[in-house]
Amino acid sequence: MGTHVSAGELQQGILSGDVRSLARAATLVESQSDTGREIIASLFPRTGRAMMIGITGPPGAGKSTLVDQLAKLLRKEGKTVGIIAVDPSSPFSRGAILGDRIRMQDHHADPGVFIRSMASRGKLGGIAQTTLDLALLLDAAGRDVVLIETVGVGQDEVEIARLADITVLVLVPGSGDDVQAIKAGIMEIADVFAINKADFPGADRLEQEIRAMQGLADVAGRADAAPVRRVIATEGRGVLELLAVIRSVFDARDRRAMRVDTWNFRLREMLRESVLASLPDSLVEQHAERVAGKLEDPYTAVAALKAALK
């Protein structure tokens, strides 16, 4: 392969299982290049086969270790895996720290595990779109399972985890603010709860708090409470059961309705990001200054920005 490889050549390479072609395409997708978009658009008919699992939760919950253990289990079953580790909040790490942490473990020499770590590079927007594009690329490349791991538990991370088919919220006992954190709208998006470090004191209490909050959520009309599983990721304990419950939640869904709901959310995210990307930052800044100085009300500002889009 020469230095300049066409989208068509990369596409052929990806479909024939060439990992280097996949890595090159992933770089083009991450840089949000036209060639990257062209590759995703042409490979799109081949997507929809992978199970995409979003893994989110507060820092220190052991998400990376859990992802590592899930990947090991899946490889034992002969499944191929894609891992996207996303750090939306970090302008500093450039995503490298997280990727290296996983790579240092057992997968670096295994072509059946493709790992990509991403950071937002301090730029707001674009991260959800790129994550989704990468996930679709891995899906089209024939990966059986794509794991999307987010670093923190802020709104950005939750939105990114929601791009997946199934969202797993990882919590640990004893940090006190865990359940407070999940009260802020995250509770509803969890399809499965994983209590990691389940051998720590407070695991029972954490599970009771989750169940109590699910009881309150039921009143609001959600009858299918998300299952709760306990794991000790460092020892690999409970991970097989967690994977089984993720699969059963995935299989129990009306697949077509789920796809429509998922794409409804994804398209809204893509639209939001593309609208923001098409407006010059300076123009938004200009209106922000006017609104801050009470020279303009926010509705007028938004109307002006919408007019600029047209």
Number of C-alpha atoms within 10 A of each C-alpha: 10 5 5 7 12 13 20 13 14 20 23 13 18 24 17 12 15 15 17 13 21 20 16 15 25 22 15 19 24 21 13 16 11 12 16 21 18 16 23 23 13 13 18 15 9 15 17 13 13 21 19 26 24 26 30 30 28 22 14 13 24 19 25 21 19 23 21 21 19 20 24 18 16 18 16 10 9 11 15 21 25 26 26 22 25 27 25 27 21 17 14 12 15 19 22 15 13 21 19 14 12 20 15 9 11 12 17 14 10 10 13 19 23 20 20 24 21 22 22 21 16 13 12 15 18 20 23 24 23 20 24 20 22 26 26 24 27 26 24 23 23 21 25 19 22 27 25 28 27 30 24 21 20 18 13 18 24 22 20 25 30 24 24 22 20 24 25 26 26 27 28 28 22 14 13 11 11 18 19 8 15 21 13 11 11 18 18 14 17 24 22 21 24 27 26 26 22 22 14 12 12 16 19 14 12 21 22 12 13 20 16 12 16 19 14 12 16 13 9 9 8 13 11 10 16 20 17 18 20 23 22 19 23 13 12 16 16 18 22 15 13 21 14 12 18 21 14 11 14 18 10 8 11 9 12 9 10 14 14 11 12 16 15 11 15 20 13 11 20 18 13 14 17 14 12 17 13 10 14 11 10 9 13 16 11 12 20 16 13 15 16 12 10 10 10 14 14 15 10 12 17 13 11 14 17 12 9 12 11 5
